[in-house]
Amino acid sequence: MRRVSYSILFRQFPLEQLDALAPVVAQTFGITDYDARTKIRKGWGFLEREATEQDARRIVEAMGDLAGGVVAIDNTQLLTLAEPKVMTRFDAVPTGMMLVLQSPQEPTRLVEWSELSVVAAGRVSEDILVRESGGNERTMGKMMMGLGVFLVTGIPTGIFGGKKKKDAKLVKSSRVITFGRIVTTVGEQFAFSPDHFDFSGLAGKKQMNMGANFRMVLGEWAHASSAKVNLGARLVLESRSMTLANYTGLHDFETELLWLMNAAATAS
């Protein structure tokens, strides 16, 4: 017999009611107020990921209707995210949008508004090593694992070329990658970089400024559908800096997407 484990999800984004939630979470889990706040912040919508059936019932009962309450989902029933595909353009149609994908092996994909579950924007930093001689460039750390520079920006890795030179000095630097993503109700993901995206689908609303177009397209997609909007996209739509989302890495962003997709499914 398999061991049953449950994820406990907030029904509403918890950081907006952190002060009200922290004391109850602290009492429920027997931890300090500081640890309760940290648990809520780092959960990105998840309160617990590996609870027993008994603990799941206890936590759901203890949280009650506070901040919309929580829901327990058997981890085998948790909706999962597929690997993202890169889109380079969209064209509006009456029922949704046609996505032009970067891979020549991928046909144009129709995503109907009813299929759209999440509209999201992310911003993560990536450390890199560059040889002063202009040679090989390699990523440092694992912030972009599971997505990769190619899937965020559309730029194939390895374009920097050059062979390693033993005497060349390595210089550490970093770059910030901003991207958008949409998730369908079945967990398909389509990612794009504002720097490498054709915004012609906005038609007469298209502007000369890339940032304005990025904000416009996120708003158009969110308005035309019943999709949930992640924290990063909300900040973009409010013309605020995405640094306020405090994504410490891609894991935070993807955990939030997983929570949003499953929260949307339980609400329907």
LOMAR-989218 format. One record per residue (C-alpha): residue in one letter; x, y, z. Coordinates in Angstrom, 3 decimals. Layout:
N
<'A'; <X; Y; Z>>
...
END
This chain:
268
<'M'; <0.000; 0.000; 0.000>>
<'R'; <1.395; 3.358; -0.996>>
<'R'; <1.994; 6.083; 1.559>>
<'V'; <-0.577; 8.823; 1.001>>
<'S'; <0.709; 12.374; 1.309>>
<'Y'; <-1.105; 15.657; 0.880>>
<'S'; <-0.318; 19.200; -0.144>>
<'I'; <-2.070; 21.989; 1.753>>
<'L'; <-2.849; 24.981; -0.485>>
<'F'; <-4.120; 28.414; 0.443>>
<'R'; <-7.233; 29.337; -1.494>>
<'Q'; <-6.050; 32.953; -1.746>>
<'F'; <-2.587; 34.483; -2.058>>
<'P'; <-1.369; 34.375; 1.583>>
<'L'; <1.113; 37.278; 1.611>>
<'E'; <-1.725; 39.767; 1.386>>
<'Q'; <-3.002; 38.574; 4.791>>
<'L'; <0.300; 37.661; 6.397>>
<'D'; <-0.387; 39.406; 9.724>>
<'A'; <-3.667; 37.555; 10.207>>
<'L'; <-2.308; 34.173; 9.102>>
<'A'; <0.997; 34.109; 10.991>>
<'P'; <-0.389; 33.600; 14.552>>
<'V'; <-2.708; 30.785; 13.430>>
<'V'; <0.033; 29.040; 11.424>>
<'A'; <2.411; 29.394; 14.381>>
<'Q'; <-0.111; 27.762; 16.727>>
<'T'; <-1.079; 25.040; 14.239>>
<'F'; <2.514; 23.952; 13.613>>
<'G'; <3.930; 24.786; 17.050>>
<'I'; <6.496; 27.259; 15.706>>
<'T'; <7.429; 30.873; 16.401>>
<'D'; <5.734; 33.806; 14.717>>
<'Y'; <8.915; 34.506; 12.744>>
<'D'; <9.125; 30.911; 11.502>>
<'A'; <5.422; 30.988; 10.625>>
<'R'; <5.921; 34.090; 8.473>>
<'T'; <8.926; 32.504; 6.805>>
<'K'; <6.952; 29.313; 6.131>>
<'I'; <4.149; 31.301; 4.504>>
<'R'; <6.501; 33.460; 2.424>>
<'K'; <8.605; 30.561; 1.166>>
<'G'; <5.590; 28.382; 0.421>>
<'W'; <4.387; 30.554; -2.484>>
<'G'; <0.793; 29.477; -1.907>>
<'F'; <1.597; 26.092; -0.362>>
<'L'; <1.351; 25.733; 3.407>>
<'E'; <2.566; 22.123; 3.429>>
<'R'; <3.790; 19.734; 0.717>>
<'E'; <4.073; 16.362; 2.489>>
<'A'; <1.325; 16.059; 5.116>>
<'T'; <-0.209; 12.806; 6.285>>
<'E'; <-3.955; 12.378; 5.908>>
<'Q'; <-4.430; 12.940; 9.641>>
<'D'; <-2.277; 16.074; 9.678>>
<'A'; <-4.001; 17.378; 6.544>>
<'R'; <-7.411; 17.163; 8.238>>
<'R'; <-6.052; 18.811; 11.374>>
<'I'; <-4.449; 21.696; 9.447>>
<'V'; <-7.532; 22.349; 7.320>>
<'E'; <-9.717; 22.425; 10.436>>
<'A'; <-7.300; 24.651; 12.356>>
<'M'; <-7.056; 27.206; 9.527>>
<'G'; <-10.815; 27.381; 9.120>>
<'D'; <-12.038; 30.164; 6.825>>
<'L'; <-9.187; 32.519; 7.678>>
<'A'; <-7.924; 34.269; 4.538>>
<'G'; <-10.207; 32.079; 2.439>>
<'G'; <-9.094; 28.889; 4.148>>
<'V'; <-6.946; 26.088; 2.779>>
<'V'; <-7.563; 22.917; 0.809>>
<'A'; <-5.822; 19.528; 1.008>>
<'I'; <-4.980; 17.706; -2.210>>
<'D'; <-3.628; 14.165; -2.508>>
<'N'; <-0.222; 14.651; -4.128>>
<'T'; <-1.043; 12.038; -6.749>>
<'Q'; <-3.966; 14.248; -7.815>>
<'L'; <-1.919; 17.441; -7.891>>
<'L'; <-1.845; 18.961; -11.374>>
<'T'; <1.695; 19.245; -12.709>>
<'L'; <3.438; 21.594; -15.114>>
<'A'; <4.816; 20.481; -18.460>>
<'E'; <8.167; 21.740; -19.719>>
<'P'; <7.621; 25.206; -21.235>>
<'K'; <7.742; 25.845; -24.960>>
<'V'; <8.920; 29.158; -26.389>>
<'M'; <6.432; 31.332; -28.254>>
<'T'; <7.530; 34.154; -30.520>>
<'R'; <4.205; 35.733; -31.485>>
<'F'; <0.479; 35.554; -30.895>>
<'D'; <-2.484; 36.459; -33.077>>
<'A'; <-5.884; 37.143; -31.560>>
<'V'; <-8.870; 35.111; -32.769>>
<'P'; <-12.490; 35.376; -31.562>>
<'T'; <-12.201; 32.512; -29.061>>
<'G'; <-8.572; 32.905; -27.980>>
<'M'; <-5.162; 33.287; -29.571>>
<'M'; <-2.928; 31.511; -32.034>>
<'L'; <0.592; 31.000; -30.697>>
<'V'; <3.544; 30.854; -33.075>>
<'L'; <6.185; 28.671; -31.444>>
<'Q'; <9.917; 28.977; -31.901>>
<'S'; <10.585; 25.344; -32.695>>
<'P'; <10.012; 24.623; -36.406>>
<'Q'; <8.778; 21.174; -35.352>>
<'E'; <5.901; 22.702; -33.379>>
<'P'; <2.732; 23.699; -35.260>>
<'T'; <0.897; 26.920; -34.517>>
<'R'; <-1.100; 26.331; -31.344>>
<'L'; <-4.605; 27.616; -30.648>>
<'V'; <-5.170; 28.425; -26.972>>
<'E'; <-8.776; 29.281; -26.256>>
<'W'; <-9.555; 31.750; -23.481>>
<'S'; <-11.378; 28.997; -21.605>>
<'E'; <-8.138; 26.958; -21.594>>
<'L'; <-6.027; 29.705; -20.057>>
<'S'; <-5.381; 29.042; -16.361>>
<'V'; <-2.518; 31.384; -15.415>>
<'V'; <-0.947; 34.520; -16.861>>
<'A'; <2.467; 35.146; -15.327>>
<'A'; <5.606; 37.240; -15.439>>
<'G'; <8.941; 36.459; -13.821>>
<'R'; <12.298; 38.072; -13.222>>
<'V'; <15.319; 36.069; -12.046>>
<'S'; <19.042; 36.682; -11.825>>
<'E'; <21.621; 34.331; -13.282>>
<'D'; <25.313; 34.287; -12.382>>
<'I'; <27.695; 33.697; -15.283>>
<'L'; <31.399; 33.242; -15.884>>
<'V'; <32.999; 35.097; -18.756>>
<'R'; <36.595; 34.718; -19.891>>
<'E'; <38.293; 38.048; -20.423>>
<'S'; <39.523; 36.862; -23.788>>
<'G'; <35.920; 36.717; -24.988>>
<'G'; <35.834; 32.961; -25.014>>
<'N'; <33.512; 30.473; -23.448>>
<'E'; <30.633; 31.614; -21.229>>
<'R'; <29.028; 29.222; -18.757>>
<'T'; <26.162; 29.527; -16.352>>
<'M'; <26.903; 29.349; -12.637>>
<'G'; <24.573; 27.857; -10.053>>
<'K'; <21.210; 26.294; -10.802>>
<'M'; <18.789; 29.207; -10.814>>
<'M'; <17.664; 28.541; -14.377>>
<'M'; <17.611; 24.727; -14.283>>
<'G'; <14.346; 23.307; -15.604>>
<'L'; <13.866; 26.259; -17.963>>
<'G'; <17.248; 27.356; -19.248>>
<'V'; <18.322; 30.554; -20.929>>
<'F'; <16.980; 29.267; -24.244>>
<'L'; <13.472; 28.692; -22.896>>
<'V'; <13.350; 32.112; -21.293>>
<'T'; <14.966; 34.289; -23.921>>
<'G'; <14.846; 32.228; -27.089>>
<'I'; <18.631; 32.550; -27.374>>
<'P'; <20.324; 29.160; -27.873>>
<'T'; <23.070; 28.403; -25.400>>
<'G'; <26.560; 28.122; -26.815>>
<'I'; <26.316; 31.100; -29.169>>
<'F'; <29.181; 32.775; -27.381>>
<'G'; <31.574; 30.253; -28.929>>
<'G'; <35.297; 30.106; -28.373>>
<'K'; <37.401; 27.475; -26.678>>
<'K'; <38.587; 27.623; -23.112>>
<'K'; <41.967; 29.211; -22.741>>
<'K'; <43.957; 28.045; -19.775>>
<'D'; <45.555; 31.436; -19.183>>
<'A'; <42.397; 33.492; -19.629>>
<'K'; <41.044; 35.003; -16.437>>
<'L'; <37.489; 34.151; -15.433>>
<'V'; <35.309; 37.097; -14.477>>
<'K'; <32.057; 36.545; -12.621>>
<'S'; <29.093; 38.709; -13.542>>
<'S'; <25.325; 38.405; -13.568>>
<'R'; <22.370; 39.189; -15.749>>
<'V'; <18.681; 39.629; -15.066>>
<'I'; <16.195; 37.748; -17.229>>
<'T'; <12.608; 38.959; -17.510>>
<'F'; <10.018; 36.684; -19.096>>
<'G'; <6.340; 35.975; -19.410>>
<'R'; <4.543; 32.678; -19.251>>
<'I'; <1.043; 31.324; -19.680>>
<'V'; <-0.279; 28.036; -18.308>>
<'T'; <-3.266; 26.111; -19.621>>
<'T'; <-5.758; 24.195; -17.532>>
<'V'; <-3.907; 20.934; -18.284>>
<'G'; <-0.499; 22.329; -17.330>>
<'E'; <0.941; 23.227; -20.745>>
<'Q'; <3.346; 26.153; -20.505>>
<'F'; <4.330; 28.720; -23.094>>
<'A'; <7.155; 31.138; -22.284>>
<'F'; <8.427; 34.250; -24.015>>
<'S'; <11.015; 36.947; -23.581>>
<'P'; <9.816; 40.532; -24.165>>
<'D'; <13.141; 41.198; -25.904>>
<'H'; <12.534; 38.446; -28.463>>
<'F'; <8.778; 38.602; -29.003>>
<'D'; <6.714; 39.928; -31.893>>
<'F'; <3.984; 42.090; -30.350>>
<'S'; <2.204; 42.625; -33.684>>
<'G'; <-0.745; 40.684; -32.299>>
<'L'; <-1.634; 43.795; -30.302>>
<'A'; <-2.516; 45.435; -33.641>>
<'G'; <-3.381; 49.103; -33.143>>
<'K'; <-2.563; 48.925; -29.435>>
<'K'; <1.086; 48.102; -30.097>>
<'Q'; <3.508; 50.764; -28.883>>
<'M'; <7.149; 51.535; -29.569>>
<'N'; <8.187; 50.753; -26.005>>
<'M'; <8.912; 47.087; -25.235>>
<'G'; <7.994; 47.419; -21.557>>
<'A'; <4.648; 48.980; -22.437>>
<'N'; <3.913; 46.173; -24.908>>
<'F'; <4.844; 43.556; -22.293>>
<'R'; <2.414; 45.136; -19.843>>
<'M'; <-0.255; 45.470; -22.539>>
<'V'; <-0.119; 41.841; -23.652>>
<'L'; <-0.301; 40.496; -20.093>>
<'G'; <-3.285; 42.725; -19.439>>
<'E'; <-5.024; 41.698; -22.670>>
<'W'; <-4.659; 38.007; -21.886>>
<'A'; <-5.790; 38.379; -18.279>>
<'H'; <-8.784; 40.551; -19.228>>
<'A'; <-9.973; 38.252; -22.024>>
<'S'; <-9.939; 35.134; -19.852>>
<'S'; <-10.690; 34.022; -16.310>>
<'A'; <-7.001; 33.177; -15.759>>
<'K'; <-5.325; 33.845; -12.446>>
<'V'; <-2.486; 36.378; -12.488>>
<'N'; <0.726; 35.738; -10.575>>
<'L'; <2.443; 38.282; -8.348>>
<'G'; <5.041; 39.183; -10.973>>
<'A'; <2.418; 39.953; -13.613>>
<'R'; <0.343; 41.945; -11.126>>
<'L'; <3.369; 44.109; -10.381>>
<'V'; <3.928; 44.650; -14.117>>
<'L'; <0.279; 45.597; -14.633>>
<'E'; <0.555; 48.081; -11.759>>
<'S'; <3.737; 49.526; -13.313>>
<'R'; <5.749; 48.466; -10.268>>
<'S'; <9.132; 46.744; -10.157>>
<'M'; <9.119; 42.945; -10.289>>
<'T'; <11.941; 42.940; -7.739>>
<'L'; <9.164; 43.401; -5.170>>
<'A'; <8.024; 39.844; -5.927>>
<'N'; <11.299; 38.639; -4.387>>
<'Y'; <11.736; 35.561; -6.542>>
<'T'; <15.038; 34.204; -5.214>>
<'G'; <15.207; 31.798; -8.139>>
<'L'; <13.163; 30.004; -10.742>>
<'H'; <11.948; 27.529; -8.107>>
<'D'; <9.918; 30.243; -6.350>>
<'F'; <8.306; 31.319; -9.610>>
<'E'; <7.403; 27.782; -10.659>>
<'T'; <6.082; 26.860; -7.205>>
<'E'; <3.774; 29.881; -7.407>>
<'L'; <2.573; 28.759; -10.861>>
<'L'; <1.908; 25.246; -9.565>>
<'W'; <-0.101; 26.673; -6.692>>
<'L'; <-2.081; 29.025; -8.962>>
<'M'; <-2.957; 26.257; -11.415>>
<'N'; <-4.155; 23.914; -8.670>>
<'A'; <-5.949; 26.675; -6.767>>
<'A'; <-7.792; 27.556; -9.966>>
<'A'; <-8.751; 23.907; -10.478>>
<'T'; <-10.143; 23.516; -6.946>>
<'A'; <-12.128; 26.742; -7.274>>
<'S'; <-13.908; 25.559; -10.422>>
END
